[in-house]
């Protein structure tokens, strides 16, 4: 029992809580965390913010805890993109169709808390610059996005 508790504590310690912002969201996002994240302070639009620094060639995992504001969402996609200057580059994600391949049962119910996790690969060939990565949960039928603006670099 002590070994199991120790392993669970070690696994929980691998994730870093990432500051986030809900943008036009269908979801009340309770938390965003990431593995392989070194939390650093960065300048963003003349203000200091916390951000994750990821290493090239790694495969971090994001965890999102959220509560839908409405029921019946059946088509939910996850995306993670990097911002390089004015260009945006998607990170490779397997099984981005959250309802089909995620650890969430759809349709979603309003008011119920969901815990979603997904990994993404930061290819070693990507340019080695600061990366601002919006992590998004997108509800396509109405083209409304429930997305997070956690700065991941």
C-alpha positions, 0 to 999 in steps of 0.5 A: 500500500505504501508503494502504491501511494508513493508511485501515485504521488510521484506520478502526480508530481510530474504535472505542472499547473499551467495558468490559463484563460477561457476564451469564448468557451462552452466550458468552464475550465477548472484546471490545465496542467502539463507534463515535461513542463518547466514553468518560467516567467515570460514577457507577453504584450508588455506584461509578465506571465507564467508559461511552460517551456518544453524541450524539442523531441519530447511528448508532453501530456496535457490534462484539462478539467472542465465543466460543460455549460450545455448538454449534448456535445457529441463532436469534440476535437483537441488541438495544440498549436505553436505560434512562431512569429505570425505563423501557427504550426499544429503539433502532431496529435494522435486521436484528436477526436476527443469523443471517439478516442479520448477518455471522455464519454459523449454526449457531454452533460451540462454541469458534470466535471470531466477530466481529459488528457492527451499527449502531443509530440514536439518534433525535434525538427521544429524551430528552436524558438519560444512557443506560445501554444493554445490548447483547445477543445473545439466543438465544431458543429456550431463553430464555437471553441471552448479553448484555453490560452495556457502559454506553453513554450 
